[in-house]
Amino acid sequence: MQAVDQMICEVCMFNEHCYMGMCIANKEWQEEMRKTLFEVARGTVK
């Protein structure tokens, strides 16, 4: 899970504004990114 969260942080438009692990990105966006990355990893994305 930490690896997925790190990948999300790296593609986030706010990645240069994070402070000590505090994420300012929209929580819904984070969840959607997490779901998408898991789907890609499982190969279920068309």
C-alpha positions in Angstrom: 0.0 0.0 0.0 2.9 2.4 0.7 4.3 1.9 -2.7 0.9 2.8 -4.3 0.7 5.9 -2.1 4.2 6.9 -3.1 3.3 6.5 -6.8 0.2 8.7 -6.3 2.4 11.3 -4.6 4.8 11.3 -7.5 2.1 12.1 -10.1 0.2 14.5 -7.9 0.1 18.1 -9.1 0.7 19.2 -5.4 3.7 17.0 -4.9 6.0 20.0 -4.3 3.7 21.4 -1.6 3.5 18.4 0.7 4.7 18.9 4.2 5.8 15.9 6.4 3.4 13.5 4.8 0.4 15.8 4.9 -1.4 15.4 1.6 -3.4 18.4 0.3 -4.9 16.6 -2.7 -8.6 15.9 -2.8 -9.4 12.6 -1.0 -11.8 11.5 -3.8 -9.0 12.0 -6.3 -6.6 10.0 -4.1 -9.1 7.1 -3.8 -9.8 7.0 -7.6 -6.0 7.0 -8.3 -5.5 4.2 -5.8 -8.3 2.1 -7.4 -6.9 2.8 -10.9 -3.4 1.7 -9.9 -4.7 -1.5 -8.3 -6.7 -2.3 -11.5 -3.7 -1.7 -13.7 -1.6 -4.0 -11.4 -4.2 -6.7 -11.7 -4.5 -6.2 -15.5 -8.3 -5.4 -15.4 -8.0 -2.0 -17.2 -8.9 -2.1 -20.9 
